Amino acid sequence: MMRTDVVKLEAIKAYLQQTSNNKGKPIDQIRRDMDVAASKLPKLSNVKTEGVVIGKLRGEWVRAKEPVPLESRNKAILYFHGGGFVSGTCVFYRDLAARISLACGVRVLTLEYRLAPEHLYPAANEDCLSAYYWLLANGFSAADIVIGGDSVGASLALMTLISLRDVGVKLPAGVFLLSPHTDLVHLDGESYMSRAELDPMGSLQMNLRILEDYVGNGSGDQPVLLSPLRMDLKGLPGMYIQVGDHEVLLSDAVRLAEIARDTGIDVTLEVWENMWSVFQFMAGLLPEAQQAIMNIGDYVRNALKLPKIAQYH
């Protein structure tokens, strides 16, 4: 695998540090800034999309230009986007979803769950559950679904699995988690300190705001579901976790992998050198991100019992 040279990496990190600082920004500006930043990234061409309505929510099927192989047409990836619970759209995540679809040979369903602070906890959780139930109601079996997510979208993926398990609903074939927030309440991972100067996008202060934005300013105990790391993980499907070694969420990912393994869950953890939160979003620029998405493709196809394919070109 090719690696991005250090000079280019530092230039990208400096840009991200400048554009990712949301301190004091109103929510509407955060949303606008995210759209502007995403518009500047190289994108796959000829991406195919199909809008869907899931209850009162907008969703989008995404695939790359290649036709979905016959053996994959009854398979689905349900992807929950990040964005601190306050931002993120199907359009914003379309390129990443298309690249994941290309690597997996499987369609990706993205969802515009309700955003905070207009819609506080548990709105996003409810919407993610609704999307899974919608897939089941539309002919997909649990064994033909893999859930994925990045950042707080990975939190939502974990919380969705726990909620489904607790009500006895059959779980999907697997889950992949990119830079997961695994404890939105305690924020006590060692990497919040050790990676504070290395992470161009995340910080302890930013993650404190994420919690406040989602649950509101009220005092009192926070919902236990917002701390999957401190919940019983028994019975969850196999997990595939990717995290950068320059991000403050490194400890969240490492601790999740350790606890899940101790519970008997099949876990693969990849720690990517010199990378930051959801670096996969920059696959048009970084060979590391391209390789990471190829690895996701291998995981998904194995979880869905599909043969390996020549990937990502």
Salt bridges, closest charged atoms under 4 A:
ASP28 OD2 - ARG32 NH1 3.59
ASP33 OD2 - LYS25 NZ 2.73
GLU60 OE2 - ARG58 NH2 3.31
GLU60 OE2 - ARG94 NH2 2.63
GLU66 OE2 - HIS313 NE2 3.19
GLU71 OE2 - ARG301 NH2 3.43
ASP95 OD2 - ARG99 NE 2.66
GLU112 OE2 - ARG58 NH1 2.96
GLU118 OE1 - ARG31 NH2 2.90
GLU126 OE1 - ARG114 NH2 3.10
ASP127 OD2 - ARG114 NE 2.96
ASP144 OD1 - LYS75 NZ 2.66
ASP166 OD1 - ARG165 NH2 2.90
ASP183 OD2 - HIS186 ND1 2.92
ASP183 OD2 - ARG230 NH1 2.21
ASP188 OD2 - ARG230 NH2 2.65
ASP188 OD1 - ARG255 NH1 3.12
ASP213 OD2 - ARG209 NE 3.21
ASP245 OD1 - HIS246 NE2 3.81
ASP252 OD1 - ARG255 NH2 3.48
